[in-house]
Amino acid sequence: MPLQDWFVLMGVGGLFILLGIATVIWGRSEERGYYDSLSTRSDLREFLEHQPVSPQPVALKIGGWIAIAIGLTILAAGGVIFLILV
């Protein structure tokens, strides 16, 4: 495999890391917005008990952490192979 292909592999890993960080931040802002909107409602029991639970912000954060883990793995694999070939 040519040396440039390993740079592509490392670039994909970096892209996964950036996308993962973006989705974690997006999930946190969605979660904050959801709970802030609940606090303005007249039914505070719903706000205090966090019911109904909104799965979207949690799913965004989990997906972000998974993307970060995959990105770090791909980046590390590309870096190790690059160091071996050079």
Secondary structure as UniProt FT lines:
FT   HELIX           3..39
FT   HELIX           44..48
FT   TURN            49..50
FT   HELIX           55..85
//
